[in-house]
Amino acid sequence: MKTLISFVLLLLGNTCLNAQTQPDRSYSWVEGIPVTQAKNVYLLTLMEETQAVNELLKSDQVLEDIAEIKKNELAESLVNCGKDGTCYPLTLLFTKEEVEKIAKRLHDLTTQNPILSKLIKDHIAPSGMYQIQEENDPAAWIANAWRQDANTLNHIITVYAKGEKPNYPKIDSLGMNVPSSNYTANIQALNELVYLKTQHSKLFFSTTLTYAMDALEMAGMDRAGDFEPMHLTVNQLAYNRAKSIDWDDFDYPLILIPGAGTDNYLDSISAGGILRCKLAFQAFQDGMAPFIIVSGGNVHPYKVQHNEAIEMKKYLLKLGAPESAILIDPHARHTTTNMRNTARIMFRYGFPIDRPSITVTTPAQSNYIYSEVLQTRSIKELGYSTYRNGKRLSATIAEFYPLSSSLQIDADEPLDP
């Protein structure tokens, strides 16, 4: 079903979303929220941070009973698991039965109480983060969004507490030998910590949510919140400059340079990264676009400390590009998310998205981006297409149109959801 919906989104260019529920370019996240958490489970973060919703959920007996069950199961793990490290995370997972019981209760509460419907109207719909879960009925939509967030929490715990393989084990794995005495000691301590933090909580998801976020941090995999909010930090100069740009003065709004990881821990930027920057800087000097975005996270090799986007920005500055012309996406881990995150930034920063921008990169990667292979991979891995192709201009330059479907959360990539 997910794949079918994704193909419909691709074919219709997102026109299947009605006018009331299309993502809103002026939408702003709730201030003061934990960013890594919000990027992964925005619905639960809103439920936690919106006082009226928080109180409603805590006062519901069905949901409060589930909260007590999860807290009791966590306490029992500290008594029963002993030296079996993989035992500790199991009770924190939501079972299929629990997920559906909660979905039904949230559906019923939404039909009874306008507070939850308002959450859809004011946040879920305009954010664009749950487009695949969309339903005309707010109660069904909120139940679907809950199912996604529950699956996200289960995935994080399965990978970063239980130690199972992520989608890309060579770059995103837990980094501890499972089982081992060191792993067991750490995971037992994690259970102790979360027990102390959540024993008085009444929200049905608090214990599991806290456990998932602490597991990510323990593993050093909580980078989704790095540099945020970027329009007020690393992207502030370019973000402010974009407000005064006359876009008609340029052929394209933006030049995208996809990231390229290094082959060792010594180099801060790869040979591929240098060449891509040089190619893009030439296009910038030729006046093709007023902005360059560099996209790439801390990816290759495993747990590398250098960030691809940061290092490429440094190199562009060295070449002579003004900082006010450079945007960074420091989170992308694959070519799929180079394209997706760029679309997100363009959408949220007010860049034109009804006309093409361009990718500038090495010929092999340019061919890959322009091919159906990457589109197919995007639909398979993300659940949707993030862009559509325009014209090919040369061996290294091709047009692309960003799609607002890119705002949808990816439920099983917590480092860059």
C-alpha positions in Angstrom: 0.0 0.0 0.0 2.8 2.4 0.9 4.4 1.8 -2.5 1.1 2.3 -4.4 0.5 5.6 -2.6 4.0 6.7 -3.4 3.6 6.0 -7.1 0.3 8.0 -7.1 2.1 10.9 -5.5 4.8 10.7 -8.1 2.5 10.5 -11.1 0.2 13.3 -9.9 2.9 15.6 -8.6 1.1 15.7 -5.2 -2.1 17.0 -6.6 -3.9 14.2 -4.8 -3.7 16.3 -1.6 -6.7 18.6 -1.4 -6.3 22.3 -0.9 -7.1 22.1 2.8 -4.4 19.6 3.7 -1.5 20.6 1.4 1.7 21.5 3.3 1.8 25.2 4.2 5.1 27.0 3.4 4.5 29.4 6.2 4.1 26.7 8.8 6.6 26.9 11.8 7.3 24.1 14.2 6.3 24.6 17.8 9.1 26.5 19.5 11.3 24.9 22.1 10.7 21.3 21.2 13.5 18.7 21.2 14.5 18.7 17.5 15.8 15.1 17.1 12.7 13.8 18.7 10.4 16.0 16.7 12.0 15.1 13.4 11.3 11.4 14.2 8.0 11.5 16.0 6.4 14.9 15.5 2.9 13.7 16.5 4.1 12.4 19.9 6.2 15.6 20.4 3.1 17.7 19.7 1.1 15.6 22.1 3.8 16.0 24.8 4.2 19.8 24.2 0.6 20.9 23.7 -0.8 21.3 27.2 -4.5 20.7 26.4 -3.7 17.5 24.5 -1.2 16.4 27.1 -3.9 16.7 29.8 -6.5 15.0 27.8 -4.3 12.0 27.1 -3.1 11.7 30.7 -6.7 11.7 32.0 -7.9 8.9 29.7 -8.2 5.7 31.7 -7.5 3.4 28.7 -4.3 5.2 27.8 -3.2 5.6 31.4 -3.5 1.9 31.9 -1.1 1.4 29.0 1.3 3.9 30.5 1.3 1.9 33.7 1.9 -1.4 31.9 4.9 0.0 30.1 6.4 1.4 33.4 5.8 -1.9 35.2 7.4 -3.9 32.4 10.4 -1.7 32.5 10.7 -2.2 36.3 10.3 -5.9 35.9 13.2 -6.0 33.3 15.5 -4.7 36.0 14.7 -7.7 38.2 14.3 -10.4 35.6 16.8 -9.8 32.7 20.0 -10.3 34.7 23.0 -10.9 32.4 20.8 -11.2 29.2 21.4 -7.8 27.6 19.0 -8.3 24.8 16.2 -8.9 27.3 16.2 -5.4 28.6 14.9 -3.5 25.5 12.1 -6.0 24.7 9.5 -4.7 27.2 9.9 -1.2 25.9 8.6 -2.1 22.4 5.0 -1.5 21.6 3.3 -4.8 20.6 1.0 -4.9 17.5 -1.9 -5.4 19.9 -0.9 -2.3 21.9 -0.4 -0.2 18.7 -3.9 -1.0 17.5 -5.5 -0.6 20.9 -4.0 2.9 21.1 -4.9 3.7 17.5 -8.5 2.8 18.2 -8.6 4.9 21.4 -7.0 7.9 19.7 -9.5 7.6 16.9 -12.4 7.5 19.4 -11.0 10.5 21.4 -10.6 12.5 18.2 -14.2 12.0 17.2 -15.2 13.1 20.7 -12.9 16.0 21.3 -12.0 18.9 19.0 -8.6 19.4 20.6 -7.2 16.4 18.7 -8.9 17.4 15.5 -7.3 20.8 15.9 -3.9 19.2 16.2 -4.4 17.8 12.7 -5.7 21.1 11.3 -3.0 23.4 12.9 0.0 21.1 12.8 -0.1 17.7 11.2 -1.6 18.8 7.9 0.4 22.0 7.3 3.6 20.4 8.4 3.5 17.9 5.5 5.2 15.3 7.8 2.4 12.7 7.6 1.2 13.0 4.0 1.2 9.2 3.4 -1.0 8.8 6.5 -3.5 11.4 5.3 -7.2 10.6 5.6 -10.2 12.9 5.1 -11.3 12.0 8.6 -9.0 13.6 11.2 -9.6 10.7 13.6 -8.3 8.2 11.0 -5.4 10.5 10.2 -4.3 10.8 13.8 -4.6 7.0 14.3 -2.4 6.5 11.2 0.1 9.0 12.3 0.3 7.3 15.7 1.0 3.9 13.9 3.9 5.5 12.1 5.4 7.0 15.3 5.0 3.7 17.2 6.9 1.9 14.4 9.6 4.6 14.5 10.1 4.1 18.2 10.2 0.3 17.8 12.7 0.6 15.1 15.0 2.9 17.1 14.9 0.6 20.1 15.4 -2.5 18.0 18.5 -1.1 16.3 20.1 1.1 19.0 19.2 -0.8 22.2 18.6 -4.4 21.0 21.5 -4.2 18.5 19.8 -5.5 15.3 21.0 -4.3 11.9 19.8 -0.9 10.5 19.1 -0.3 6.9 22.8 0.6 6.3 24.9 -1.4 8.9 28.2 -0.1 7.7 27.4 3.5 8.6 24.5 3.5 11.0 24.9 0.5 13.4 24.9 0.5 17.2 28.7 0.1 17.4 28.7 -2.4 20.4 29.3 -6.1 20.3 26.0 -7.8 21.0 26.0 -9.8 23.2 28.9 -8.8 25.4 29.4 -7.8 29.0 30.0 -4.2 28.0 26.8 -4.1 26.0 24.8 -5.7 28.8 26.2 -3.2 31.4 25.3 -0.3 29.2 21.8 -1.5 28.3 21.0 -2.3 31.9 22.1 1.2 32.9 19.9 2.6 30.1 16.9 0.8 31.6 17.8 2.1 35.1 18.0 5.6 33.8 14.7 5.6 31.9 13.0 4.0 34.9 14.2 6.9 37.1 13.1 9.5 34.5 9.6 8.2 33.7 8.3 6.4 36.8 5.9 9.2 37.5 4.8 9.9 33.9 1.2 9.3 32.9 1.5 9.7 29.1 1.0 6.4 27.4 4.1 6.8 25.2 6.5 8.5 27.6 8.5 5.5 28.8 9.1 4.1 25.3 9.7 7.5 23.8 12.3 8.4 26.5 14.0 5.1 26.0 14.3 5.4 22.3 15.7 9.0 22.5 18.2 8.0 25.2 19.2 4.9 23.2 20.0 7.1 20.2 22.1 9.4 22.3 23.9 6.6 24.0 24.8 5.2 20.5 26.0 8.7 19.4 23.4 8.6 16.7 21.3 11.6 17.7 22.7 13.9 14.9 19.3 14.7 13.4 19.2 17.8 15.6 22.6 19.1 14.8 22.8 22.8 13.8 19.1 23.2 14.3 17.3 25.6 13.8 19.5 26.0 10.7 17.8 29.1 9.4 19.0 30.8 12.6 22.4 29.3 12.7 24.5 27.8 9.8 22.1 29.0 7.1 21.1 32.3 8.6 23.0 34.6 6.1 21.7 32.8 3.0 18.2 32.5 4.5 18.0 36.2 5.1 19.5 37.1 1.7 17.0 34.9 -0.1 14.2 37.2 1.1 15.4 40.0 -1.1 16.4 38.0 -4.2 14.7 38.8 -7.5 14.5 35.2 -8.8 13.7 36.3 -12.3 17.3 37.6 -12.6 18.6 34.0 -12.6 18.1 30.9 -14.7 17.8 28.7 -11.6 17.1 29.4 -7.9 19.7 26.9 -6.6 22.7 24.7 -7.4 22.8 21.4 -5.4 26.1 19.7 -4.7 25.5 16.2 -3.3 27.9 14.9 -0.7 30.8 12.6 -1.1 32.4 10.8 1.9 36.1 10.2 2.5 37.8 6.9 2.4 39.7 7.5 5.7 39.6 9.3 9.0 42.4 11.8 8.1 40.9 13.7 5.1 38.3 16.3 5.9 37.0 16.4 2.4 37.2 13.8 -0.4 38.5 14.1 -3.9 35.0 13.8 -5.1 33.9 16.6 -2.8 36.6 18.9 -4.1 35.7 18.3 -7.8 32.0 18.7 -7.2 32.6 22.0 -5.4 34.8 23.3 -8.3 32.2 22.3 -10.9 29.4 24.0 -8.9 31.5 27.1 -8.2 32.1 27.5 -12.0 28.3 27.3 -12.5 27.8 29.9 -9.7 30.4 32.2 -11.3 28.6 31.9 -14.6 25.5 33.3 -12.9 23.3 30.3 -13.2 21.9 30.6 -9.7 22.3 32.9 -6.7 22.7 30.1 -4.2 24.6 26.8 -3.7 23.5 24.1 -1.3 26.0 21.5 -0.1 24.4 18.3 1.2 25.9 15.5 3.2 26.2 14.4 6.9 28.7 12.5 9.0 28.6 9.4 6.9 31.7 7.7 5.6 33.7 6.1 7.1 31.7 4.8 10.1 31.3 7.5 12.8 33.6 9.9 11.0 33.8 13.3 12.7 34.0 15.4 9.6 30.7 16.6 8.2 30.5 16.5 4.4 28.4 19.7 4.0 30.4 21.7 6.5 33.7 20.7 4.8 32.4 21.5 1.3 31.1 24.8 2.5 34.6 25.6 3.8 36.1 24.6 0.4 33.6 26.8 -1.4 34.6 29.8 0.8 38.2 29.0 0.0 37.3 29.2 -3.7 35.7 32.6 -3.2 32.0 31.9 -2.8 30.4 34.4 -0.4 28.9 32.8 2.7 25.6 34.5 2.1 25.3 32.4 -1.1 25.9 29.0 0.6 23.3 26.8 2.3 24.1 23.5 4.0 22.2 20.3 4.6 24.4 18.6 7.2 22.1 15.6 7.7 21.8 13.6 4.4 23.3 10.2 4.4 22.5 9.0 0.9 21.8 10.5 -2.6 18.1 9.9 -1.9 18.2 12.3 1.0 20.5 14.8 -0.7 17.6 15.4 -3.0 14.9 15.1 -0.3 16.5 17.5 2.2 17.2 20.0 -0.5 13.6 20.0 -1.4 12.7 20.5 2.3 15.0 23.5 2.7 13.7 25.1 -0.5 10.1 24.6 0.6 10.7 26.0 4.1 13.0 28.9 3.1 10.7 30.3 0.4 12.6 29.3 -2.7 10.7 28.9 -6.0 9.7 25.3 -6.3 7.5 25.7 -9.4 10.6 26.0 -11.6 13.7 23.8 -11.8 16.9 24.0 -9.9 20.1 22.1 -10.9 22.4 19.5 -9.5 26.1 19.9 -10.3 28.2 16.8 -9.6 30.5 14.3 -11.3 29.2 12.6 -14.4 28.6 9.2 -12.8 26.5 10.6 -10.0 24.7 13.0 -12.3 23.6 10.1 -14.4 22.5 8.3 -11.3 20.4 11.2 -10.1 18.9 11.6 -13.6 18.0 7.9 -13.9 14.9 6.0 -12.9 17.2 4.0 -10.6 17.3 6.7 -8.0 13.6 7.4 -8.3 12.8 3.7 -7.7 15.2 3.6 -4.8 13.6 6.7 -3.3 10.1 5.2 -3.5 11.4 1.9 -2.0 13.3 3.4 0.9 11.4 6.6 1.6 8.0 5.7 0.4 7.7 8.5 -2.1 9.5 10.4 -4.8 11.3 13.6 -3.7 11.8 15.3 -7.1 11.2 15.0 -10.8 13.7 15.5 -13.5 13.9 18.5 -15.9 16.4 18.8 -18.8 19.9 17.5 -18.9 22.2 20.4 -19.6 25.6 18.7 -19.7 27.4 15.6 -18.4 27.6 17.3 -14.9 24.5 19.5 -14.8 20.8 18.5 -14.8 17.6 20.1 -13.8 15.3 18.9 -11.1 12.0 20.0 -9.7 11.7 19.6 -5.8 8.4 18.0 -4.6 6.6 18.9 -1.3 6.2 15.1 -0.7 9.7 15.4 0.6 8.3 16.8 3.9 7.1 13.3 4.8 8.9 11.7 7.8 11.0 8.6 7.0 10.1 6.2 9.8 13.2 4.0 9.8 16.1 6.4 9.4 16.4 8.1 12.8 19.6 9.9 12.0 17.9 11.8 9.2 14.2 11.1 9.2 
